[in-house]
Amino acid sequence: MQLQPIVTTPSTVGSAITDDEAGALARTTVNLFKAWNLTDGEACILLGGMSARTWARWKTGGRWKEGGIGRIDRDLRTRMAHLMGIHKGLRYLFTEPARGYAWIRKPNATFGGQSALDLMLRGEIADLAAMREWLDAERGAW
């Protein structure tokens, strides 16, 4: 019997995240965005065009207090998983968390003078995945 490799793609990553895990990711994403000092507009873009009203509800914990935050689709689950991977990569690269949080806004010669945030704000899941992969390669994880 030959084992088949498990192929992880953005679509399979998102489908593997349970509703409970998605809720935890949402709460953690709110905290991460506070640490990154993102504007509401930047947050909504990184979350795939989330409405300002939904983001405001997430920030205040409105629906979590009622036992749920609503439907989190595969795209949003995948985006949040990539954002947590980016956060993890930064925590490995920078022993001082504040330096990692600030790094996302700093111009980077590797990115043609743009910041990591500039690249991620293009709005595509692929941009988040590429940043996560770049950070993983920088820290030598793969």
C-alpha positions in Angstrom: 0.0 0.0 0.0 1.4 3.4 -1.0 0.7 6.4 1.1 -0.7 9.4 -0.7 0.9 12.7 0.3 -1.3 15.2 2.0 -1.4 18.3 -0.2 -2.2 21.5 1.7 -3.6 24.3 -0.5 -5.5 27.4 0.6 -8.7 25.6 -0.2 -7.9 22.6 1.9 -6.5 24.8 4.7 -9.8 26.6 5.0 -11.9 23.5 4.9 -10.0 21.9 7.7 -10.7 24.7 10.2 -13.7 23.9 12.4 -16.3 26.4 13.5 -14.8 26.6 17.0 -11.3 27.1 15.5 -12.6 29.8 13.2 -14.1 31.6 16.2 -10.8 31.4 18.0 -9.0 32.7 14.9 -11.4 35.6 14.7 -10.8 36.6 18.3 -7.0 36.3 17.8 -7.1 38.2 14.6 -8.7 41.2 16.3 -5.9 41.1 18.9 -3.3 40.8 16.2 -4.6 43.7 14.2 -4.5 45.8 17.4 -0.9 44.9 17.9 -0.2 45.7 14.2 -2.0 49.0 14.8 -4.1 48.6 11.7 -6.8 51.0 10.6 -10.3 49.6 10.3 -10.0 50.0 6.5 -6.8 48.0 6.4 -8.3 45.3 8.6 -11.3 45.0 6.3 -9.1 44.6 3.2 -6.9 41.9 4.9 -10.1 40.1 5.8 -11.2 39.9 2.2 -13.4 43.0 2.0 -15.3 42.5 5.3 -17.9 45.1 5.9 -17.0 47.9 8.3 -20.1 47.0 10.3 -19.0 43.4 10.7 -15.5 44.4 11.6 -16.8 46.8 14.2 -18.9 44.0 15.7 -15.8 41.7 15.8 -13.7 44.4 17.5 -16.3 44.9 20.3 -16.8 41.1 20.7 -20.5 41.7 20.1 -21.6 38.4 18.7 -19.1 36.4 20.7 -20.9 37.3 23.8 -24.1 35.9 22.3 -22.4 32.6 21.6 -21.4 33.0 18.0 -19.9 35.4 15.5 -21.8 34.4 12.5 -20.8 32.5 9.4 -17.1 32.5 8.6 -16.6 31.1 5.1 -13.7 29.2 3.7 -12.0 32.3 2.2 -12.0 34.1 5.6 -10.8 31.1 7.5 -7.9 30.7 5.0 -7.1 34.4 5.3 -7.0 34.3 9.1 -4.9 31.1 9.0 -2.3 32.8 6.8 -2.3 35.9 9.0 -1.6 33.7 12.0 1.2 32.0 10.0 2.6 35.5 9.3 2.4 36.4 13.0 4.2 33.1 13.9 6.9 33.8 11.4 7.5 37.2 12.8 7.6 35.9 16.3 10.4 33.5 15.3 12.3 36.2 13.5 12.1 38.9 16.1 12.6 38.0 19.8 11.1 41.4 20.8 7.4 41.2 19.7 7.2 45.0 19.2 9.9 44.9 16.5 7.9 42.3 14.6 4.7 44.2 14.9 6.5 47.4 13.6 8.2 45.5 10.8 5.1 45.0 8.7 4.9 48.8 8.1 8.6 49.4 7.4 9.8 49.8 3.8 11.8 46.7 2.7 14.3 46.6 -0.1 13.4 43.0 -0.8 9.8 44.2 -1.6 11.0 47.0 -3.9 10.8 49.6 -1.1 7.2 48.6 -0.1 6.3 47.3 3.3 5.0 43.8 4.0 1.6 45.5 4.8 1.6 47.3 1.4 1.9 43.9 -0.3 -0.7 42.2 1.8 -3.1 45.1 1.3 -3.4 44.2 -2.4 -6.2 42.1 -1.0 -5.7 38.7 -2.5 -5.3 35.5 -0.5 -2.3 34.7 -2.6 -0.6 37.9 -1.2 -1.1 36.6 2.3 0.2 33.2 1.3 3.2 34.6 -0.4 4.1 36.7 2.7 3.7 33.7 4.9 5.9 31.6 2.6 8.6 34.3 2.4 8.7 34.6 6.2 8.9 30.8 6.6 11.8 30.8 4.1 13.6 33.6 6.0 13.5 31.8 9.2 14.6 28.5 7.5 11.4 26.6 8.4 11.3 24.7 5.1 
